[in-house]
């Protein structure tokens, strides 16, 4: 017995996009109800609806734009004119969220946000959602969102910060932006958006389960529990499926409906007339109460996850037919007909006109230029204006404020005796806070305690709890907050308590903060300086979480700047440059502070004070990439190193000189990302022998970059060795010193070069 095929014969052989297209037209043509009296523009579209006729018409148009962009993408992708097919079909109801919010409400959007974007474009005159979107689909360098680097929903004038196709990684920075709106008002900072703005963050039901999403929900509730404002509207667009994994029926409501301090609202995103009032209540609640608000928006997914997802291979025909019957555009067409607002011919004419507009825009976008050189691709990734940065780093026009902070002219740090690294970092932070009123420092234990190593001691007392404060114990949230404060024009200095803890949250820098300038074509930026207590050699407090020497994860992040001072004066001048890089060029920066050198005072023997330094005057700064050379002109052996390796190498150099009669030069790189390859090659040029001391791990460590620079510079024929940490986690107690370089290993390596 044959099984009947539920797909009508006329539709067999059509793809899902074509079936979706035919469904809409046949639904409108076959509608046989009785239309009501046509409502006036300001009247409810249907009895009892909060949506008026004018609003419905515009929302319907936005839905149609979104749908035809999807259909266009599926058709033109096979012609190599479009390069992205993750569509918004079934999610067009998110246009209601755009209509009910402002274009100055920062938005962090799910990739199925075509309806939202089409509607938000109405907020400003003269903007064209169709052409702008077509340029993005075509990867044209004229794309106003990303300059052709990715298909993203983004707009600088509309305050939509571009995201790539992430899984919930944008939620922490959206939460951070909401908190930053309130924080800016508390510290008297001029916000770039109105003070009653809210942050909007949309995501799918599957993404709501991700750890990064959960940390944002938890942080929002943690904030609200303390009666602190966090005006974020979380919009969960629930289509019941994540690629091919179904969300259990009722799970989102069960998981979020009764969460304390996360206010839950539900709206039907498949029905504009029914859902509008509920969306309106959620938005108004968030704006009025300044509390984190969770809007559970019912959606569906028409067509597959993307153009390559052939659902027929894993979904039954009956299920697909049921999904297509729930198409929100069919309901919108029915509303237009039932209300008497539009006739069948008017709807079909608008449908076809929108199709023509989208295809015409796509064909035009295909004719526009695309990125064609590496320089074009990388242009917004790591902007650097050396003269402007140097001028800003050395700017010291805040002298009176300094005197107040340090307690008088005679107590300024440059007038004090030489001090160790931790004290000089502390002084430099006080200086930055005096220089930049928009500076914030936050993290775990940084406030009253002053940090685990007292590096931030006294900052909260000097500048108050609104600028120096503790966070919850969550590195992802700390870095999400940093992005939010940066979005609102502040200068965040987040502290990560240990380098190992950074790895828990690395994607907030790799995937989000450091990528924003790239994917927004330089229109948005995340200026920040992340301080990280780092590296090994710490005695009495060990294990791999407190003696982590893995720098690789940081070196792999495009656009990131990483400095690593070994002494106090370098740390101060480096911090000034990092802050200037953030302020002038919007750079994301990190400072690795060697824990074992925080309190180091001596160099060669106890009591010599050889590792104490004077505090540099506030008009002194260190250029990006500038190294420090000990023993200039000594060519018998050149040692390249950084961090803890510097004092170790200086001590080893004495022994090597005594044993072999060599003149030894020690080169402190100071800047690890980007490596100054020209500087390395210049120092290697006259070297008779080269030794690389890298306290990181053998695989993918800084030493590999040094070797590459030396060899590619043509100096590979010189004898050289590498002293480097082992590829292992750091054990406890004395065993830790078996896995990282020692002075004895440095001198032994030099012996092999004799």
KEKE-372564 format. One line per 4 residues: number of its first residue (from 1); their letters; for each residue x, y, z of C-alpha. Coordinates in steps of 0.05 Angstrom, whole numbers, plus 5000, padded with zeros to 4 digits. Layout:
N
NUM> a> X:Y:Z ~ ...
END
This chain:
754
1> xxxx> 5000:5000:5000 ~ 5030:5067:4980 ~ 5035:5125:5029 ~ 5003:5188:5003
5> xxxx> 5050:5247:4993 ~ 5024:5306:5034 ~ 5059:5356:4989 ~ 5013:5379:4932
9> xxxx> 5035:5355:4863 ~ 5046:5427:4839 ~ 5097:5437:4894 ~ 5137:5374:4885
13> xxxx> 5208:5388:4863 ~ 5208:5458:4893 ~ 5257:5477:4947 ~ 5235:5501:5016
17> xxxx> 5243:5574:4997 ~ 5200:5566:4936 ~ 5147:5528:4975 ~ 5146:5584:5027
21> xxxx> 5138:5635:4971 ~ 5081:5596:4937 ~ 5047:5584:5003 ~ 5040:5658:5017
25> xxxx> 5013:5676:4949 ~ 4963:5618:4948 ~ 4940:5634:5019 ~ 4924:5706:4999
29> xxxx> 4891:5687:4934 ~ 4849:5634:4967 ~ 4826:5674:5027 ~ 4751:5673:5030
33> xxxx> 4733:5709:5094 ~ 4691:5771:5102 ~ 4732:5834:5112 ~ 4714:5884:5166
37> xxxx> 4706:5958:5159 ~ 4773:5988:5141 ~ 4803:6019:5205 ~ 4829:6090:5206
41> xxxx> 4905:6096:5214 ~ 4900:6108:5289 ~ 4848:6055:5303 ~ 4862:5985:5328
45> xxxx> 4878:5938:5272 ~ 4832:5886:5304 ~ 4784:5894:5364 ~ 4823:5891:5429
49> xxxx> 4892:5898:5396 ~ 4942:5949:5422 ~ 4968:5957:5351 ~ 4937:6010:5307
53> xxxx> 4927:6005:5232 ~ 4984:6050:5213 ~ 5032:6012:5257 ~ 5008:5945:5230
57> xxxx> 5018:5967:5157 ~ 5089:5988:5171 ~ 5105:5925:5211 ~ 5076:5883:5155
61> xxxx> 5121:5919:5105 ~ 5181:5906:5149 ~ 5163:5833:5153 ~ 5158:5829:5077
65> xxxx> 5226:5862:5068 ~ 5257:5812:5116 ~ 5224:5753:5080 ~ 5244:5774:5010
69> xxxx> 5316:5786:5032 ~ 5315:5713:5054 ~ 5284:5689:4990 ~ 5333:5731:4949
73> xxxx> 5392:5702:4987 ~ 5371:5630:4973 ~ 5363:5644:4899 ~ 5426:5685:4888
77> xxxx> 5472:5644:4932 ~ 5476:5591:4878 ~ 5496:5645:4829 ~ 5553:5667:4875
81> xxxx> 5522:5736:4884 ~ 5503:5727:4957 ~ 5547:5695:5011 ~ 5501:5684:5070
85> xxxx> 5436:5645:5077 ~ 5420:5642:5151 ~ 5351:5674:5147 ~ 5300:5708:5191
89> xxxx> 5238:5673:5163 ~ 5191:5657:5219 ~ 5223:5709:5265 ~ 5194:5770:5230
93> xxxx> 5154:5786:5293 ~ 5217:5815:5324 ~ 5199:5877:5284 ~ 5152:5893:5341
97> xxxx> 5211:5900:5389 ~ 5244:5949:5341 ~ 5180:5990:5335 ~ 5170:5995:5409
101> xxxx> 5242:6014:5426 ~ 5284:6073:5404 ~ 5341:6076:5355 ~ 5384:6101:5413
105> xxxx> 5372:6037:5453 ~ 5436:5998:5440 ~ 5418:5932:5406 ~ 5457:5867:5405
109> xxxx> 5420:5822:5357 ~ 5408:5750:5340 ~ 5425:5733:5268 ~ 5351:5723:5252
113> xxxx> 5336:5797:5261 ~ 5317:5819:5191 ~ 5248:5843:5214 ~ 5278:5882:5272
117> xxxx> 5328:5917:5226 ~ 5277:5934:5172 ~ 5232:5966:5225 ~ 5288:6003:5261
121> xxxx> 5309:6035:5195 ~ 5244:6074:5199 ~ 5270:6111:5260 ~ 5315:6157:5219
125> xxxx> 5297:6189:5152 ~ 5334:6173:5088 ~ 5358:6103:5107 ~ 5347:6043:5062
129> xxxx> 5343:5975:5097 ~ 5339:5938:5031 ~ 5401:5966:4998 ~ 5442:5966:5062
133> xxxx> 5424:5893:5074 ~ 5437:5874:5002 ~ 5507:5903:5006 ~ 5520:5862:5068
137> xxxx> 5494:5798:5036 ~ 5539:5811:4976 ~ 5600:5823:5019 ~ 5610:5890:4986
141> xxxx> 5662:5936:5015 ~ 5608:5990:5010 ~ 5567:5951:5063 ~ 5555:6005:5115
145> xxxx> 5555:5954:5172 ~ 5621:5916:5165 ~ 5652:5941:5100 ~ 5644:5872:5069
149> xxxx> 5678:5832:5124 ~ 5617:5792:5145 ~ 5542:5790:5138 ~ 5522:5824:5203
153> xxxx> 5463:5864:5227 ~ 5493:5930:5247 ~ 5486:6005:5240 ~ 5524:6061:5273
157> xxxx> 5467:6113:5268 ~ 5416:6062:5292 ~ 5458:6038:5351 ~ 5460:5966:5328
161> xxxx> 5528:5939:5347 ~ 5550:5886:5296 ~ 5555:5814:5320 ~ 5579:5754:5280
165> xxxx> 5538:5690:5283 ~ 5553:5677:5356 ~ 5522:5630:5406 ~ 5503:5675:5464
169> xxxx> 5572:5707:5470 ~ 5541:5776:5461 ~ 5497:5772:5523 ~ 5550:5792:5575
173> xxxx> 5569:5855:5537 ~ 5495:5872:5527 ~ 5486:5866:5602 ~ 5549:5907:5612
177> xxxx> 5521:5962:5567 ~ 5457:5965:5607 ~ 5496:5972:5672 ~ 5542:6023:5639
181> xxxx> 5483:6068:5621 ~ 5468:6074:5696 ~ 5542:6076:5716 ~ 5555:6135:5670
185> xxxx> 5501:6176:5704 ~ 5530:6158:5773 ~ 5600:6184:5757 ~ 5576:6245:5718
189> xxxx> 5599:6218:5650 ~ 5566:6245:5588 ~ 5532:6185:5556 ~ 5527:6177:5480
193> xxxx> 5454:6156:5488 ~ 5396:6184:5529 ~ 5399:6169:5603 ~ 5335:6128:5602
197> xxxx> 5359:6082:5546 ~ 5355:6007:5553 ~ 5399:5953:5522 ~ 5366:5902:5477
201> xxxx> 5394:5833:5468 ~ 5362:5779:5425 ~ 5380:5705:5420 ~ 5349:5638:5406
205> xxxx> 5318:5587:5453 ~ 5376:5539:5441 ~ 5427:5593:5457 ~ 5391:5609:5523
209> xxxx> 5421:5544:5550 ~ 5493:5565:5536 ~ 5539:5578:5595 ~ 5554:5647:5569
213> xxxx> 5480:5664:5567 ~ 5469:5636:5636 ~ 5525:5678:5664 ~ 5491:5741:5636
217> xxxx> 5424:5722:5665 ~ 5456:5707:5733 ~ 5495:5773:5733 ~ 5432:5812:5715
221> xxxx> 5393:5779:5772 ~ 5452:5788:5820 ~ 5451:5862:5803 ~ 5376:5870:5810
225> xxxx> 5377:5832:5876 ~ 5420:5888:5905 ~ 5370:5940:5880 ~ 5420:5964:5828
229> xxxx> 5391:5983:5760 ~ 5406:5939:5700 ~ 5358:5960:5644 ~ 5368:5903:5595
233> xxxx> 5313:5871:5553 ~ 5332:5799:5540 ~ 5291:5776:5479 ~ 5289:5701:5473
237> xxxx> 5263:5685:5403 ~ 5236:5616:5415 ~ 5227:5576:5351 ~ 5233:5509:5386
241> xxxx> 5296:5485:5352 ~ 5371:5496:5348 ~ 5395:5475:5279 ~ 5367:5404:5286
245> xxxx> 5362:5397:5362 ~ 5293:5409:5388 ~ 5280:5448:5451 ~ 5234:5410:5498
249> xxxx> 5164:5437:5495 ~ 5153:5488:5550 ~ 5226:5489:5571 ~ 5240:5564:5561
253> xxxx> 5178:5584:5601 ~ 5193:5535:5656 ~ 5266:5557:5660 ~ 5254:5632:5661
257> xxxx> 5182:5647:5682 ~ 5196:5644:5757 ~ 5268:5666:5762 ~ 5276:5717:5818
261> xxxx> 5299:5786:5795 ~ 5291:5769:5721 ~ 5222:5795:5703 ~ 5187:5749:5653
265> xxxx> 5139:5769:5597 ~ 5111:5727:5541 ~ 5089:5751:5472 ~ 5064:5717:5410
269> xxxx> 5113:5737:5356 ~ 5073:5700:5303 ~ 5013:5747:5310 ~ 5025:5822:5306
273> xxxx> 4955:5840:5330 ~ 4958:5794:5391 ~ 5031:5801:5409 ~ 5041:5876:5404
277> xxxx> 5011:5895:5471 ~ 5052:5843:5508 ~ 5117:5867:5475 ~ 5097:5938:5493
281> xxxx> 5087:5919:5566 ~ 5156:5886:5569 ~ 5192:5945:5538 ~ 5156:5996:5582
285> xxxx> 5170:5954:5644 ~ 5244:5951:5629 ~ 5250:6025:5615 ~ 5208:6046:5675
289> xxxx> 5235:5999:5728 ~ 5307:5994:5701 ~ 5305:5920:5718 ~ 5329:5862:5676
293> xxxx> 5270:5838:5635 ~ 5262:5772:5598 ~ 5215:5775:5537 ~ 5197:5705:5514
297> xxxx> 5177:5716:5441 ~ 5143:5659:5405 ~ 5172:5648:5335 ~ 5181:5592:5286
301> xxxx> 5234:5575:5235 ~ 5211:5574:5163 ~ 5262:5539:5119 ~ 5325:5507:5146
305> xxxx> 5377:5537:5191 ~ 5415:5560:5129 ~ 5414:5545:5055 ~ 5455:5482:5064
309> xxxx> 5407:5453:5115 ~ 5362:5403:5079 ~ 5309:5392:5132 ~ 5274:5339:5091
313> xxxx> 5331:5293:5109 ~ 5317:5295:5184 ~ 5246:5323:5192 ~ 5181:5290:5171
317> xxxx> 5138:5319:5115 ~ 5080:5327:5164 ~ 5123:5367:5212 ~ 5149:5412:5156
321> xxxx> 5078:5425:5132 ~ 5057:5443:5203 ~ 5115:5492:5209 ~ 5098:5525:5143
325> xxxx> 5025:5532:5165 ~ 5050:5572:5226 ~ 5085:5623:5181 ~ 5075:5692:5214
329> xxxx> 5068:5724:5145 ~ 5005:5682:5133 ~ 4976:5709:5198 ~ 4996:5780:5180
333> xxxx> 4962:5773:5112 ~ 4900:5746:5147 ~ 4900:5806:5194 ~ 4905:5854:5136
337> xxxx> 4847:5820:5101 ~ 4803:5808:5163 ~ 4810:5881:5185 ~ 4793:5907:5116
341> xxxx> 4858:5946:5115 ~ 4883:5915:5051 ~ 4852:5875:4994 ~ 4882:5811:4965
345> xxxx> 4907:5850:4904 ~ 4939:5903:4948 ~ 4975:5851:4990 ~ 5000:5813:4929
349> xxxx> 5022:5877:4895 ~ 5061:5898:4957 ~ 5091:5828:4961 ~ 5115:5830:4889
353> xxxx> 5139:5902:4894 ~ 5181:5882:4955 ~ 5209:5822:4917 ~ 5230:5866:4859
357> xxxx> 5261:5917:4906 ~ 5303:5864:4941 ~ 5326:5830:4878 ~ 5343:5896:4844
361> xxxx> 5383:5917:4905 ~ 5419:5850:4906 ~ 5438:5855:4832 ~ 5463:5925:4843
365> xxxx> 5502:5904:4905 ~ 5535:5849:4864 ~ 5563:5902:4818 ~ 5594:5941:4875
369> xxxx> 5667:5929:4892 ~ 5688:5876:4943 ~ 5749:5873:4987 ~ 5807:5853:4943
373> xxxx> 5871:5863:4983 ~ 5896:5840:5050 ~ 5907:5913:5069 ~ 5834:5928:5057
377> xxxx> 5812:5868:5099 ~ 5856:5886:5158 ~ 5848:5962:5156 ~ 5800:5969:5216
381> xxxx> 5830:5911:5257 ~ 5886:5946:5294 ~ 5887:6021:5282 ~ 5950:6055:5308
385> xxxx> 5968:6129:5303 ~ 6036:6131:5338 ~ 6044:6207:5343 ~ 5974:6217:5372
389> xxxx> 5983:6160:5420 ~ 6051:6185:5443 ~ 6023:6255:5453 ~ 5964:6229:5494
393> xxxx> 6007:6182:5535 ~ 6053:6239:5554 ~ 5997:6289:5567 ~ 6005:6313:5639
397> xxxx> 5958:6372:5645 ~ 5924:6347:5707 ~ 5977:6367:5758 ~ 5932:6398:5810
401> xxxx> 5889:6335:5811 ~ 5952:6293:5820 ~ 5973:6334:5880 ~ 5905:6324:5912
405> xxxx> 5907:6249:5899 ~ 5977:6238:5926 ~ 5970:6287:5984 ~ 6013:6345:5962
409> xxxx> 6070:6364:5916 ~ 6123:6334:5962 ~ 6087:6267:5962 ~ 6083:6257:5887
413> xxxx> 6111:6188:5870 ~ 6167:6214:5826 ~ 6195:6249:5888 ~ 6197:6186:5929
417> xxxx> 6254:6135:5935 ~ 6257:6078:5885 ~ 6202:6027:5896 ~ 6183:5957:5873
421> xxxx> 6136:5937:5816 ~ 6070:5931:5855 ~ 6078:6001:5885 ~ 6094:6033:5818
425> xxxx> 6035:6000:5784 ~ 5992:6027:5841 ~ 6019:6097:5831 ~ 6008:6092:5756
429> xxxx> 5935:6072:5767 ~ 5925:6131:5813 ~ 5954:6175:5758 ~ 5907:6146:5705
433> xxxx> 5847:6157:5750 ~ 5867:6229:5760 ~ 5879:6239:5686 ~ 5815:6205:5661
437> xxxx> 5752:6219:5702 ~ 5716:6165:5661 ~ 5764:6110:5685 ~ 5734:6051:5722
441> xxxx> 5771:5994:5756 ~ 5734:5931:5776 ~ 5742:5857:5788 ~ 5747:5807:5845
445> xxxx> 5773:5834:5911 ~ 5800:5899:5881 ~ 5761:5949:5923 ~ 5769:5951:5999
449> xxxx> 5821:5895:6000 ~ 5861:5926:5944 ~ 5870:5861:5906 ~ 5902:5796:5927
453> xxxx> 5970:5829:5922 ~ 5948:5899:5945 ~ 5964:5929:5877 ~ 5899:5969:5877
457> xxxx> 5904:5989:5950 ~ 5877:6058:5965 ~ 5843:6069:5897 ~ 5773:6062:5923
461> xxxx> 5788:6108:5981 ~ 5817:6160:5934 ~ 5764:6156:5879 ~ 5703:6125:5911
465> xxxx> 5662:6061:5902 ~ 5629:6086:5838 ~ 5695:6082:5802 ~ 5730:6025:5839
469> xxxx> 5687:5966:5857 ~ 5683:5891:5866 ~ 5644:5847:5818 ~ 5615:5778:5825
473> xxxx> 5664:5722:5816 ~ 5657:5712:5741 ~ 5710:5731:5691 ~ 5661:5729:5633
477> xxxx> 5618:5781:5667 ~ 5679:5823:5685 ~ 5699:5827:5612 ~ 5627:5836:5590
481> xxxx> 5622:5895:5637 ~ 5686:5923:5608 ~ 5656:5921:5538 ~ 5593:5954:5562
485> xxxx> 5630:6011:5596 ~ 5672:6020:5533 ~ 5609:6023:5491 ~ 5585:6081:5533
489> xxxx> 5650:6119:5526 ~ 5684:6102:5591 ~ 5755:6075:5600 ~ 5750:6007:5636
493> xxxx> 5809:5976:5672 ~ 5783:5907:5690 ~ 5827:5862:5732 ~ 5831:5787:5721
497> xxxx> 5857:5758:5785 ~ 5902:5705:5753 ~ 5922:5690:5682 ~ 5890:5621:5688
501> xxxx> 5823:5654:5702 ~ 5827:5692:5637 ~ 5821:5626:5599 ~ 5752:5617:5629
505> xxxx> 5728:5679:5592 ~ 5777:5687:5533 ~ 5721:5690:5481 ~ 5697:5756:5510
509> xxxx> 5762:5785:5484 ~ 5776:5740:5424 ~ 5706:5734:5396 ~ 5675:5799:5420
513> xxxx> 5717:5858:5444 ~ 5776:5851:5397 ~ 5732:5836:5337 ~ 5685:5895:5343
517> xxxx> 5727:5946:5305 ~ 5739:5894:5251 ~ 5667:5874:5240 ~ 5640:5945:5246
521> xxxx> 5692:5973:5198 ~ 5720:6017:5253 ~ 5653:6048:5271 ~ 5649:6017:5340
525> xxxx> 5706:6003:5388 ~ 5720:5971:5456 ~ 5775:6012:5488 ~ 5800:5978:5551
529> xxxx> 5862:5958:5589 ~ 5856:5889:5621 ~ 5904:5878:5679 ~ 5922:5805:5692
533> xxxx> 5965:5779:5749 ~ 6007:5729:5711 ~ 6062:5679:5701 ~ 6100:5632:5747
537> xxxx> 6155:5633:5799 ~ 6108:5650:5856 ~ 6131:5617:5920 ~ 6085:5592:5975
541> xxxx> 6021:5598:5934 ~ 6026:5551:5876 ~ 5990:5504:5830 ~ 5970:5516:5758
545> xxxx> 5915:5566:5774 ~ 5963:5614:5809 ~ 6026:5600:5768 ~ 5999:5598:5697
549> xxxx> 6051:5612:5643 ~ 6005:5600:5583 ~ 6008:5663:5540 ~ 5987:5629:5476
553> xxxx> 5913:5644:5481 ~ 5929:5719:5483 ~ 5980:5717:5427 ~ 5928:5686:5381
557> xxxx> 5878:5744:5386 ~ 5880:5790:5325 ~ 5885:5864:5343 ~ 5901:5854:5416
561> xxxx> 5959:5891:5448 ~ 5996:5855:5504 ~ 6050:5885:5547 ~ 6091:5851:5601
565> xxxx> 6135:5894:5646 ~ 6189:5866:5690 ~ 6202:5928:5732 ~ 6163:5985:5762
569> xxxx> 6183:6044:5717 ~ 6168:6003:5655 ~ 6100:5984:5682 ~ 6082:6058:5694
573> xxxx> 6103:6082:5626 ~ 6071:6022:5593 ~ 6004:6034:5628 ~ 6004:6105:5602
577> xxxx> 6014:6081:5531 ~ 5962:6026:5538 ~ 5911:6077:5563 ~ 5929:6123:5506
581> xxxx> 5921:6067:5455 ~ 5852:6054:5484 ~ 5832:6127:5484 ~ 5861:6148:5416
585> xxxx> 5854:6085:5374 ~ 5801:6046:5412 ~ 5848:5987:5423 ~ 5836:5927:5468
589> xxxx> 5898:5920:5511 ~ 5924:5873:5564 ~ 5979:5881:5615 ~ 6010:5817:5642
593> xxxx> 6037:5833:5711 ~ 6089:5782:5735 ~ 6065:5762:5804 ~ 6133:5738:5827
597> xxxx> 6163:5807:5812 ~ 6109:5848:5847 ~ 6150:5853:5911 ~ 6220:5840:5883
601> xxxx> 6271:5890:5908 ~ 6338:5859:5896 ~ 6373:5834:5834 ~ 6441:5801:5846
605> xxxx> 6442:5793:5922 ~ 6400:5807:5983 ~ 6395:5880:6000 ~ 6425:5908:5936
609> xxxx> 6359:5942:5916 ~ 6376:5928:5844 ~ 6305:5916:5822 ~ 6276:5979:5853
613> xxxx> 6262:6036:5805 ~ 6245:6110:5808 ~ 6175:6130:5787 ~ 6176:6163:5719
617> xxxx> 6148:6234:5713 ~ 6077:6235:5685 ~ 6100:6262:5618 ~ 6141:6200:5604
621> xxxx> 6113:6141:5565 ~ 6138:6080:5528 ~ 6126:6072:5454 ~ 6089:6010:5431
625> xxxx> 6141:5957:5413 ~ 6199:5992:5448 ~ 6245:5943:5483 ~ 6297:5954:5537
629> xxxx> 6370:5934:5525 ~ 6419:5917:5580 ~ 6491:5917:5556 ~ 6483:5956:5491
633> xxxx> 6538:5936:5442 ~ 6554:5870:5475 ~ 6552:5819:5418 ~ 6583:5754:5442
637> xxxx> 6516:5730:5467 ~ 6448:5763:5461 ~ 6392:5738:5506 ~ 6320:5754:5486
641> xxxx> 6270:5750:5542 ~ 6213:5783:5580 ~ 6179:5784:5648 ~ 6212:5740:5701
645> xxxx> 6264:5721:5649 ~ 6295:5790:5652 ~ 6325:5790:5723 ~ 6341:5716:5716
649> xxxx> 6378:5729:5651 ~ 6416:5788:5681 ~ 6439:5744:5738 ~ 6457:5688:5691
653> xxxx> 6494:5737:5646 ~ 6543:5752:5702 ~ 6560:5679:5710 ~ 6566:5670:5634
657> xxxx> 6613:5730:5628 ~ 6656:5704:5685 ~ 6660:5634:5656 ~ 6669:5648:5582
661> xxxx> 6695:5719:5581 ~ 6637:5740:5536 ~ 6602:5806:5534 ~ 6528:5790:5543
665> xxxx> 6470:5833:5521 ~ 6401:5821:5552 ~ 6341:5845:5511 ~ 6275:5855:5548
669> xxxx> 6221:5854:5494 ~ 6168:5884:5541 ~ 6115:5880:5486 ~ 6091:5809:5470
673> xxxx> 6034:5824:5422 ~ 6049:5848:5371 ~ 6122:5827:5373 ~ 6167:5881:5346
677> xxxx> 6202:5838:5294 ~ 6243:5896:5267 ~ 6271:5909:5337 ~ 6286:5835:5346
681> xxxx> 6322:5831:5279 ~ 6362:5894:5295 ~ 6385:5864:5361 ~ 6402:5798:5328
685> xxxx> 6441:5829:5270 ~ 6507:5834:5307 ~ 6498:5776:5354 ~ 6550:5721:5352
689> xxxx> 6504:5675:5391 ~ 6430:5679:5410 ~ 6394:5652:5471 ~ 6319:5657:5479
693> xxxx> 6292:5653:5550 ~ 6217:5642:5548 ~ 6180:5627:5613 ~ 6119:5606:5573
697> xxxx> 6107:5537:5546 ~ 6148:5504:5491 ~ 6090:5498:5443 ~ 6064:5563:5414
701> xxxx> 6102:5606:5463 ~ 6132:5675:5452 ~ 6199:5642:5438 ~ 6172:5613:5373
705> xxxx> 6156:5683:5350 ~ 6226:5708:5367 ~ 6258:5650:5330 ~ 6214:5663:5269
709> xxxx> 6234:5737:5269 ~ 6308:5719:5274 ~ 6307:5666:5220 ~ 6264:5706:5172
713> xxxx> 6312:5764:5183 ~ 6368:5721:5154 ~ 6405:5707:5219 ~ 6387:5634:5225
717> xxxx> 6459:5611:5213 ~ 6481:5637:5281 ~ 6482:5586:5337 ~ 6422:5595:5382
721> xxxx> 6385:5558:5437 ~ 6318:5565:5471 ~ 6306:5557:5545 ~ 6232:5549:5554
725> xxxx> 6178:5521:5599 ~ 6153:5450:5590 ~ 6086:5432:5559 ~ 6053:5415:5625
729> xxxx> 6009:5444:5678 ~ 6046:5473:5737 ~ 6049:5428:5798 ~ 6047:5449:5871
733> xxxx> 6106:5469:5916 ~ 6178:5462:5894 ~ 6160:5417:5836 ~ 6134:5480:5800
737> xxxx> 6206:5502:5788 ~ 6221:5439:5750 ~ 6175:5459:5692 ~ 6197:5531:5681
741> xxxx> 6265:5560:5662 ~ 6318:5571:5715 ~ 6383:5610:5718 ~ 6421:5544:5718
745> xxxx> 6387:5524:5653 ~ 6405:5591:5622 ~ 6479:5583:5639 ~ 6478:5511:5616
749> xxxx> 6447:5531:5549 ~ 6501:5584:5541 ~ 6554:5529:5552 ~ 6527:5491:5491
753> xx> 6539:5554:5449 ~ 6611:5561:5470
END
